[in-house]
Amino acid sequence: MPGPLSASREPPTRVLVVDDSPTARALLVHILGSDPEIHVVGEARDGEEGVELTRKLRPHVVTMDIKMPRMDGFQATKEIMITAPTPIVVVTGCLDDGELEVSMHALRAGALTVLAKPPGLESPDHDRAARELVTTVKAMAQVKVVRHWRPRSSPEISLPPAARRGSPRRAVAIAASTGGPAALQHLLGELPADFPAPLLVGQHITPGFVGGLAAWLNTICDFQVRVAVNGEVLHRGTVYLAPDGHHLGVTSRGTIALSTEPPVGGFRPSGSSLFESVAAAYGASAVAVILTGMGDDGVKGLRAIRQTGGQIIAQDEESCVVFGMPGAAIAAELPDLVLPITAIPRRLVEIVQS
């Protein structure tokens, strides 16, 4: 008869591995199966089989390859999130522009995060990458995903002529983590091309993917999205993403200031670092937006925004993939507004033209 400890032990995290490469599948199964808290319940050779096994096996997490025959990872992610909503971790083996773009589309379709495939056992980077995969899969298993529906069109937002002629000097700082790329896709995709302020974004994302995120967002925005370069001048209607391994900030002269200072709360880029920098440079003209993500990154920086008189918007719980970061900001009573992601673009337009 099992003792009290074994009776109370949490059941293992059930994982389905979807990858068309037998070698890659075997490596992922080996890494995940080596952890006693993970049980690999199935393997799929393409997206179509992945959708079928997700419905049949009901795993806690799916690891999803991108380039596969019959049905790629993007299409499979869309179908799973509509028919059998399950946390999905994209695990891609190629960082070329085409695969990165499809990976970003998978995030828009409902995948939670994206990782590079771990190298083979002989690589000096294997252990680090394997730990990251295991840690990510366990964390994503705790996320309560929601069913996706067929997309519907949204009303277009435009600025009145008076706002185009002259607007107050403003900057919008945005922090996001898990679920952030999809939230950014909606937020930025709904803003008008002549949005009269620069937008600075600190998104927690696996190293090597920020360039793909910028390229993908450029396909759905009416203005330029770029990876920030130290010292460049800020321009209205331009989105600046924090590069790998750097905190993103600004100067009082209106230029980008990148930093390799130590991580804040384990993150570099950090939302708190971004918000503090924008608060110092823009004061009451700063606008901060805190989006979906685990943990509480950003809260410390939002206090600086509050102290200097800036405005703060938090994404609401219902529209978040993970309510951690906005929830922590709300618990600290920092936001001026708590809005669904669908309402944030219009409110930003109203704020920057006020």
C-alpha positions as a Markdown table, in Angstrom:
| # | Residue | x | y | z |
|---|---|---|---|---|
| 1 | Met | 0.0 | 0.0 | 0.0 |
| 2 | Pro | 1.5 | 3.4 | -0.9 |
| 3 | Gly | 2.5 | 5.6 | 2.0 |
| 4 | Pro | 1.2 | 9.1 | 2.6 |
| 5 | Leu | 4.0 | 10.8 | 0.6 |
| 6 | Ser | 3.4 | 8.8 | -2.5 |
| 7 | Ala | -0.4 | 9.2 | -2.2 |
| 8 | Ser | 0.0 | 13.1 | -2.2 |
| 9 | Arg | 2.5 | 13.3 | -5.0 |
| 10 | Glu | 1.5 | 15.4 | -7.9 |
| 11 | Pro | 0.8 | 13.4 | -11.1 |
| 12 | Pro | 3.4 | 13.8 | -13.8 |
| 13 | Thr | 3.1 | 16.4 | -16.6 |
| 14 | Arg | 1.8 | 14.6 | -19.6 |
| 15 | Val | 3.6 | 15.7 | -22.8 |
| 16 | Leu | 3.0 | 15.0 | -26.5 |
| 17 | Val | 6.0 | 15.5 | -28.8 |
| 18 | Val | 5.3 | 16.6 | -32.4 |
| 19 | Asp | 8.2 | 16.5 | -34.8 |
| 20 | Asp | 8.8 | 15.0 | -38.2 |
| 21 | Ser | 12.4 | 14.2 | -37.6 |
| 22 | Pro | 12.9 | 10.8 | -35.8 |
| 23 | Thr | 16.3 | 12.0 | -34.5 |
| 24 | Ala | 14.8 | 15.2 | -33.0 |
| 25 | Arg | 11.8 | 13.4 | -31.6 |
| 26 | Ala | 14.1 | 10.8 | -29.9 |
| 27 | Leu | 16.2 | 13.6 | -28.4 |
| 28 | Leu | 13.2 | 15.5 | -27.1 |
| 29 | Val | 11.6 | 12.3 | -25.7 |
| 30 | His | 14.9 | 11.5 | -24.0 |
| 31 | Ile | 15.3 | 14.9 | -22.4 |
| 32 | Leu | 11.7 | 15.2 | -21.2 |
| 33 | Gly | 11.5 | 11.5 | -20.1 |
| 34 | Ser | 14.6 | 11.9 | -18.0 |
| 35 | Asp | 12.7 | 14.1 | -15.6 |
| 36 | Pro | 10.6 | 12.1 | -13.1 |
| 37 | Glu | 7.9 | 14.8 | -13.1 |
| 38 | Ile | 7.3 | 14.5 | -16.9 |
| 39 | His | 5.7 | 11.6 | -18.8 |
| 40 | Val | 5.8 | 11.6 | -22.6 |
| 41 | Val | 2.4 | 10.2 | -23.5 |
| 42 | Gly | 2.9 | 10.2 | -27.3 |
| 43 | Glu | 4.9 | 11.1 | -30.4 |
| 44 | Ala | 3.5 | 12.6 | -33.6 |
| 45 | Arg | 5.3 | 12.7 | -37.0 |
| 46 | Asp | 3.5 | 15.7 | -38.4 |
| 47 | Gly | 1.0 | 18.4 | -37.5 |
| 48 | Glu | -2.0 | 16.4 | -38.6 |
| 49 | Glu | -1.1 | 13.4 | -36.4 |
| 50 | Gly | -0.3 | 15.9 | -33.6 |
| 51 | Val | -3.9 | 17.3 | -33.7 |
| 52 | Glu | -5.3 | 13.8 | -33.7 |
| 53 | Leu | -3.2 | 12.7 | -30.7 |
| 54 | Thr | -3.9 | 15.8 | -28.8 |
| 55 | Arg | -7.6 | 15.1 | -29.0 |
| 56 | Lys | -7.1 | 11.5 | -28.1 |
| 57 | Leu | -4.4 | 11.6 | -25.4 |
| 58 | Arg | -5.3 | 15.0 | -23.8 |
| 59 | Pro | -1.7 | 15.9 | -22.8 |
| 60 | His | -0.9 | 18.8 | -20.4 |
| 61 | Val | 1.6 | 20.2 | -22.9 |
| 62 | Val | 2.4 | 19.8 | -26.6 |
| 63 | Thr | 5.9 | 20.5 | -28.0 |
| 64 | Met | 5.4 | 21.6 | -31.6 |
| 65 | Asp | 7.9 | 21.6 | -34.5 |
| 66 | Ile | 7.3 | 24.1 | -37.3 |
| 67 | Lys | 8.4 | 22.6 | -40.7 |
| 68 | Met | 6.5 | 19.3 | -41.1 |
| 69 | Pro | 4.7 | 17.5 | -44.0 |
| 70 | Arg | 0.9 | 17.5 | -44.5 |
| 71 | Met | 0.3 | 20.1 | -41.8 |
| 72 | Asp | 2.9 | 22.5 | -40.4 |
| 73 | Gly | 3.2 | 23.7 | -36.8 |
| 74 | Phe | 1.3 | 26.9 | -37.4 |
| 75 | Gln | -1.8 | 25.1 | -38.9 |
| 76 | Ala | -1.6 | 22.4 | -36.2 |
| 77 | Thr | -1.4 | 25.0 | -33.4 |
| 78 | Lys | -4.5 | 26.8 | -34.9 |
| 79 | Glu | -6.5 | 23.5 | -35.1 |
| 80 | Ile | -5.5 | 22.4 | -31.6 |
| 81 | Met | -6.5 | 25.7 | -30.0 |
| 82 | Ile | -9.9 | 25.6 | -31.7 |
| 83 | Thr | -10.7 | 21.9 | -31.2 |
| 84 | Ala | -8.7 | 20.8 | -28.1 |
| 85 | Pro | -7.1 | 23.8 | -26.3 |
| 86 | Thr | -3.8 | 22.7 | -24.9 |
| 87 | Pro | -0.6 | 24.6 | -23.8 |
| 88 | Ile | 1.8 | 24.5 | -26.8 |
| 89 | Val | 5.6 | 25.1 | -26.7 |
| 90 | Val | 7.0 | 25.7 | -30.2 |
| 91 | Val | 10.4 | 23.9 | -30.5 |
| 92 | Thr | 12.1 | 24.8 | -33.7 |
| 93 | Gly | 15.4 | 23.7 | -35.2 |
| 94 | Cys | 16.0 | 26.5 | -37.7 |
| 95 | Leu | 16.3 | 30.2 | -37.1 |
| 96 | Asp | 16.0 | 31.3 | -40.8 |
| 97 | Asp | 13.6 | 34.0 | -41.6 |
| 98 | Gly | 10.9 | 31.7 | -43.0 |
| 99 | Glu | 10.7 | 29.4 | -40.0 |
| 100 | Leu | 11.0 | 32.3 | -37.6 |
| 101 | Glu | 8.0 | 33.9 | -39.3 |
| 102 | Val | 5.9 | 30.7 | -39.0 |
| 103 | Ser | 6.9 | 30.4 | -35.4 |
| 104 | Met | 5.6 | 33.9 | -34.7 |
| 105 | His | 2.4 | 33.0 | -36.5 |
| 106 | Ala | 2.1 | 30.0 | -34.2 |
| 107 | Leu | 2.4 | 32.3 | -31.2 |
| 108 | Arg | -0.4 | 34.4 | -32.6 |
| 109 | Ala | -2.5 | 31.2 | -33.1 |
| 110 | Gly | -2.2 | 30.4 | -29.4 |
| 111 | Ala | 1.2 | 28.8 | -28.7 |
| 112 | Leu | 2.6 | 30.1 | -25.5 |
| 113 | Thr | 6.3 | 30.4 | -26.2 |
| 114 | Val | 9.1 | 29.3 | -28.6 |
| 115 | Leu | 12.4 | 27.6 | -28.0 |
| 116 | Ala | 15.3 | 26.5 | -30.1 |
| 117 | Lys | 15.7 | 22.7 | -30.3 |
| 118 | Pro | 18.4 | 21.5 | -27.9 |
| 119 | Pro | 21.6 | 20.4 | -29.5 |
| 120 | Gly | 22.8 | 16.8 | -29.4 |
| 121 | Leu | 24.2 | 15.1 | -26.3 |
| 122 | Glu | 27.8 | 15.8 | -27.4 |
| 123 | Ser | 27.3 | 19.5 | -27.5 |
| 124 | Pro | 28.6 | 21.6 | -24.6 |
| 125 | Asp | 25.3 | 23.5 | -24.7 |
| 126 | His | 23.1 | 20.4 | -24.4 |
| 127 | Asp | 22.6 | 20.4 | -20.6 |
| 128 | Arg | 21.7 | 24.1 | -20.5 |
| 129 | Ala | 19.2 | 23.8 | -23.3 |
| 130 | Ala | 17.8 | 20.6 | -21.9 |
| 131 | Arg | 17.1 | 22.3 | -18.5 |
| 132 | Glu | 15.5 | 25.2 | -20.3 |
| 133 | Leu | 13.2 | 22.8 | -22.2 |
| 134 | Val | 12.2 | 20.9 | -19.1 |
| 135 | Thr | 11.6 | 24.0 | -17.0 |
| 136 | Thr | 9.5 | 25.7 | -19.8 |
| 137 | Val | 7.4 | 22.6 | -20.3 |
| 138 | Lys | 6.6 | 22.3 | -16.6 |
| 139 | Ala | 5.8 | 26.0 | -16.3 |
| 140 | Met | 3.5 | 26.0 | -19.4 |
| 141 | Ala | 1.6 | 23.0 | -18.1 |
| 142 | Gln | 0.2 | 25.4 | -15.4 |
| 143 | Val | -1.2 | 27.9 | -17.9 |
| 144 | Lys | -5.0 | 27.8 | -18.3 |
| 145 | Val | -5.4 | 28.2 | -22.1 |
| 146 | Val | -8.7 | 29.2 | -23.6 |
| 147 | Arg | -10.4 | 28.0 | -26.7 |
| 148 | His | -9.8 | 30.1 | -29.9 |
| 149 | Trp | -12.5 | 30.9 | -32.4 |
| 150 | Arg | -12.5 | 31.7 | -36.0 |
| 151 | Pro | -11.2 | 35.3 | -36.5 |
| 152 | Arg | -13.5 | 38.2 | -37.0 |
| 153 | Ser | -12.7 | 41.6 | -38.4 |
| 154 | Ser | -12.2 | 44.6 | -36.0 |
| 155 | Pro | -13.1 | 48.2 | -36.6 |
| 156 | Glu | -10.3 | 50.4 | -37.9 |
| 157 | Ile | -8.9 | 53.0 | -35.6 |
| 158 | Ser | -7.9 | 56.4 | -37.1 |
| 159 | Leu | -6.7 | 59.7 | -35.7 |
| 160 | Pro | -8.7 | 62.9 | -36.3 |
| 161 | Pro | -6.9 | 65.5 | -38.4 |
| 162 | Ala | -6.3 | 67.8 | -35.4 |
| 163 | Ala | -4.3 | 65.0 | -33.7 |
| 164 | Arg | -2.2 | 64.5 | -36.8 |
| 165 | Arg | -1.2 | 68.1 | -36.9 |
| 166 | Gly | 0.3 | 68.3 | -33.4 |
| 167 | Ser | 0.3 | 66.0 | -30.4 |
| 168 | Pro | 2.1 | 66.2 | -27.0 |
| 169 | Arg | 5.5 | 64.6 | -26.8 |
| 170 | Arg | 4.9 | 61.1 | -25.5 |
| 171 | Ala | 6.4 | 57.7 | -25.4 |
| 172 | Val | 4.7 | 54.4 | -24.9 |
| 173 | Ala | 6.5 | 51.6 | -23.1 |
| 174 | Ile | 5.2 | 48.0 | -23.2 |
| 175 | Ala | 6.3 | 45.0 | -21.2 |
| 176 | Ala | 5.1 | 41.4 | -22.0 |
| 177 | Ser | 6.2 | 37.8 | -21.4 |
| 178 | Thr | 4.2 | 34.6 | -22.0 |
| 179 | Gly | 1.5 | 35.2 | -24.5 |
| 180 | Gly | 3.0 | 38.6 | -25.4 |
| 181 | Pro | 3.7 | 38.1 | -29.1 |
| 182 | Ala | 0.0 | 37.4 | -29.8 |
| 183 | Ala | -1.0 | 40.4 | -27.6 |
| 184 | Leu | 1.4 | 42.6 | -29.4 |
| 185 | Gln | 0.1 | 41.4 | -32.7 |
| 186 | His | -3.3 | 42.6 | -31.8 |
| 187 | Leu | -2.3 | 45.8 | -30.1 |
| 188 | Leu | 0.1 | 47.0 | -32.8 |
| 189 | Gly | -2.0 | 45.7 | -35.6 |
| 190 | Glu | -4.9 | 47.9 | -34.5 |
| 191 | Leu | -3.0 | 51.2 | -34.1 |
| 192 | Pro | -3.0 | 53.7 | -37.0 |
| 193 | Ala | 0.0 | 54.2 | -39.2 |
| 194 | Asp | 0.4 | 57.8 | -38.0 |
| 195 | Phe | 0.4 | 56.9 | -34.3 |
| 196 | Pro | 2.1 | 60.0 | -32.8 |
| 197 | Ala | 4.5 | 58.5 | -30.4 |
| 198 | Pro | 7.3 | 55.9 | -30.4 |
| 199 | Leu | 6.6 | 52.5 | -28.8 |
| 200 | Leu | 9.3 | 50.7 | -26.8 |
| 201 | Val | 8.7 | 47.0 | -26.2 |
| 202 | Gly | 10.4 | 44.7 | -23.7 |
| 203 | Gln | 9.3 | 41.2 | -24.6 |
| 204 | His | 10.7 | 38.2 | -22.8 |
| 205 | Ile | 11.6 | 35.8 | -25.6 |
| 206 | Thr | 14.1 | 33.1 | -26.2 |
| 207 | Pro | 17.5 | 34.4 | -27.5 |
| 208 | Gly | 17.7 | 34.3 | -31.3 |
| 209 | Phe | 14.0 | 35.0 | -31.9 |
| 210 | Val | 13.6 | 38.7 | -31.4 |
| 211 | Gly | 14.6 | 39.4 | -35.1 |
| 212 | Gly | 11.9 | 37.0 | -36.2 |
| 213 | Leu | 9.4 | 38.7 | -33.9 |
| 214 | Ala | 10.2 | 42.1 | -35.5 |
| 215 | Ala | 10.0 | 40.7 | -39.0 |
| 216 | Trp | 6.6 | 39.1 | -38.3 |
| 217 | Leu | 5.1 | 42.2 | -36.6 |
| 218 | Asn | 6.2 | 44.2 | -39.6 |
| 219 | Thr | 3.8 | 42.1 | -41.7 |
| 220 | Ile | 0.8 | 43.0 | -39.6 |
| 221 | Cys | 1.5 | 46.6 | -38.6 |
| 222 | Asp | 1.1 | 49.8 | -40.6 |
| 223 | Phe | 4.3 | 51.2 | -39.2 |
| 224 | Gln | 7.9 | 50.1 | -38.8 |
| 225 | Val | 8.9 | 47.5 | -36.2 |
| 226 | Arg | 12.7 | 47.2 | -35.5 |
| 227 | Val | 15.2 | 45.8 | -33.1 |
| 228 | Ala | 16.5 | 48.8 | -31.1 |
| 229 | Val | 20.0 | 50.0 | -31.8 |
| 230 | Asn | 21.9 | 52.0 | -29.1 |
| 231 | Gly | 22.0 | 55.7 | -29.7 |
| 232 | Glu | 19.4 | 55.8 | -32.5 |
| 233 | Val | 16.9 | 58.7 | -32.4 |
| 234 | Leu | 13.3 | 57.8 | -31.5 |
| 235 | His | 10.6 | 58.5 | -34.1 |
| 236 | Arg | 6.9 | 58.6 | -33.7 |
| 237 | Gly | 5.0 | 55.7 | -35.1 |
| 238 | Thr | 8.0 | 53.3 | -34.8 |
| 239 | Val | 8.2 | 50.2 | -32.6 |
| 240 | Tyr | 11.5 | 49.5 | -30.9 |
| 241 | Leu | 12.1 | 45.9 | -29.5 |
| 242 | Ala | 14.7 | 45.2 | -26.9 |
| 243 | Pro | 17.5 | 43.2 | -28.4 |
| 244 | Asp | 18.7 | 39.9 | -27.0 |
| 245 | Gly | 20.6 | 40.3 | -23.7 |
| 246 | His | 20.0 | 44.0 | -23.3 |
| 247 | His | 17.8 | 46.2 | -21.2 |
| 248 | Leu | 15.9 | 48.7 | -23.3 |
| 249 | Gly | 15.8 | 52.4 | -22.3 |
| 250 | Val | 15.7 | 55.9 | -23.5 |
| 251 | Thr | 17.5 | 59.2 | -22.8 |
| 252 | Ser | 16.1 | 62.7 | -22.2 |
| 253 | Arg | 17.5 | 63.6 | -25.6 |
| 254 | Gly | 15.0 | 61.1 | -27.2 |
| 255 | Thr | 17.5 | 58.4 | -28.1 |
| 256 | Ile | 17.7 | 54.6 | -27.4 |
| 257 | Ala | 19.9 | 53.6 | -24.5 |
| 258 | Leu | 20.7 | 49.9 | -24.3 |
| 259 | Ser | 22.3 | 48.4 | -21.2 |
| 260 | Thr | 24.0 | 45.1 | -20.3 |
| 261 | Glu | 23.5 | 45.8 | -16.6 |
| 262 | Pro | 22.6 | 42.6 | -14.6 |
| 263 | Pro | 19.2 | 41.0 | -15.1 |
| 264 | Val | 16.4 | 42.5 | -13.0 |
| 265 | Gly | 14.3 | 39.8 | -11.4 |
| 266 | Gly | 16.0 | 37.3 | -13.7 |
| 267 | Phe | 15.2 | 39.2 | -16.9 |
| 268 | Arg | 17.2 | 41.1 | -19.4 |
| 269 | Pro | 15.4 | 42.8 | -21.0 |
| 270 | Ser | 13.3 | 43.8 | -18.0 |
| 271 | Gly | 10.0 | 45.5 | -18.0 |
| 272 | Ser | 10.9 | 47.3 | -14.8 |
| 273 | Ser | 14.1 | 48.6 | -16.3 |
| 274 | Leu | 12.2 | 49.9 | -19.3 |
| 275 | Phe | 9.5 | 51.6 | -17.3 |
| 276 | Glu | 12.0 | 53.3 | -15.0 |
| 277 | Ser | 14.0 | 54.6 | -18.0 |
| 278 | Val | 10.9 | 56.0 | -19.7 |
| 279 | Ala | 9.6 | 57.5 | -16.5 |
| 280 | Ala | 13.0 | 59.4 | -16.0 |
| 281 | Ala | 13.1 | 60.6 | -19.6 |
| 282 | Tyr | 9.4 | 61.5 | -20.2 |
| 283 | Gly | 7.9 | 62.0 | -16.8 |
| 284 | Ala | 4.2 | 62.7 | -17.0 |
| 285 | Ser | 4.2 | 62.2 | -20.8 |
| 286 | Ala | 5.1 | 58.5 | -20.3 |
| 287 | Val | 2.5 | 55.8 | -20.9 |
| 288 | Ala | 3.2 | 52.3 | -19.7 |
| 289 | Val | 1.3 | 49.1 | -20.8 |
| 290 | Ile | 1.8 | 45.8 | -19.0 |
| 291 | Leu | 0.6 | 42.8 | -20.9 |
| 292 | Thr | 0.2 | 39.1 | -20.3 |
| 293 | Gly | 3.1 | 37.2 | -18.6 |
| 294 | Met | 4.3 | 35.1 | -15.7 |
| 295 | Gly | 5.7 | 36.6 | -12.6 |
| 296 | Asp | 5.8 | 40.3 | -11.6 |
| 297 | Asp | 8.4 | 41.9 | -13.9 |
| 298 | Gly | 7.4 | 45.5 | -14.5 |
| 299 | Val | 5.8 | 46.3 | -11.1 |
| 300 | Lys | 8.9 | 48.1 | -9.7 |
| 301 | Gly | 9.2 | 50.2 | -12.9 |
| 302 | Leu | 5.5 | 51.0 | -12.8 |
| 303 | Arg | 6.0 | 52.6 | -9.5 |
| 304 | Ala | 8.4 | 55.1 | -11.1 |
| 305 | Ile | 5.8 | 55.8 | -13.8 |
| 306 | Arg | 3.2 | 56.5 | -11.1 |
| 307 | Gln | 5.6 | 58.7 | -9.1 |
| 308 | Thr | 6.3 | 60.9 | -12.2 |
| 309 | Gly | 2.7 | 61.2 | -13.2 |
| 310 | Gly | 2.6 | 59.0 | -16.2 |
| 311 | Gln | -0.3 | 56.8 | -17.2 |
| 312 | Ile | -0.5 | 53.0 | -16.8 |
| 313 | Ile | -2.7 | 50.5 | -18.6 |
| 314 | Ala | -2.9 | 46.8 | -17.5 |
| 315 | Gln | -4.3 | 44.0 | -19.6 |
| 316 | Asp | -7.3 | 42.4 | -18.0 |
| 317 | Glu | -7.4 | 38.8 | -16.7 |
| 318 | Glu | -9.9 | 37.4 | -19.2 |
| 319 | Ser | -7.8 | 38.4 | -22.2 |
| 320 | Cys | -4.4 | 37.4 | -20.7 |
| 321 | Val | -2.8 | 34.0 | -21.5 |
| 322 | Val | -1.1 | 34.4 | -18.1 |
| 323 | Phe | -2.3 | 37.1 | -15.6 |
| 324 | Gly | 0.9 | 37.2 | -13.5 |
| 325 | Met | 2.5 | 40.5 | -14.5 |
| 326 | Pro | -0.8 | 42.5 | -15.0 |
| 327 | Gly | -2.2 | 40.8 | -11.9 |
| 328 | Ala | 0.8 | 41.9 | -9.8 |
| 329 | Ala | 0.5 | 45.5 | -11.0 |
| 330 | Ile | -3.2 | 45.5 | -10.2 |
| 331 | Ala | -2.6 | 44.0 | -6.7 |
| 332 | Ala | -0.1 | 46.9 | -6.1 |
| 333 | Glu | -2.9 | 49.3 | -7.2 |
| 334 | Leu | -0.7 | 50.9 | -9.9 |
| 335 | Pro | -2.8 | 50.9 | -13.1 |
| 336 | Asp | -5.1 | 53.8 | -14.1 |
| 337 | Leu | -7.0 | 51.4 | -16.4 |
| 338 | Val | -7.5 | 47.7 | -16.7 |
| 339 | Leu | -8.7 | 46.8 | -20.2 |
| 340 | Pro | -9.1 | 43.8 | -22.5 |
| 341 | Ile | -6.4 | 43.7 | -25.2 |
| 342 | Thr | -9.1 | 44.6 | -27.8 |
| 343 | Ala | -9.7 | 47.9 | -26.0 |
| 344 | Ile | -6.1 | 49.0 | -25.4 |
| 345 | Pro | -5.3 | 50.3 | -28.9 |
| 346 | Arg | -8.2 | 52.8 | -29.0 |
| 347 | Arg | -7.4 | 54.0 | -25.5 |
| 348 | Leu | -3.7 | 54.5 | -26.4 |
| 349 | Val | -4.8 | 56.7 | -29.3 |
| 350 | Glu | -7.0 | 58.8 | -27.0 |
| 351 | Ile | -4.2 | 59.2 | -24.5 |
| 352 | Val | -1.4 | 60.2 | -26.9 |
| 353 | Gln | -3.6 | 62.8 | -28.6 |
| 354 | Ser | -4.9 | 64.3 | -25.3 |
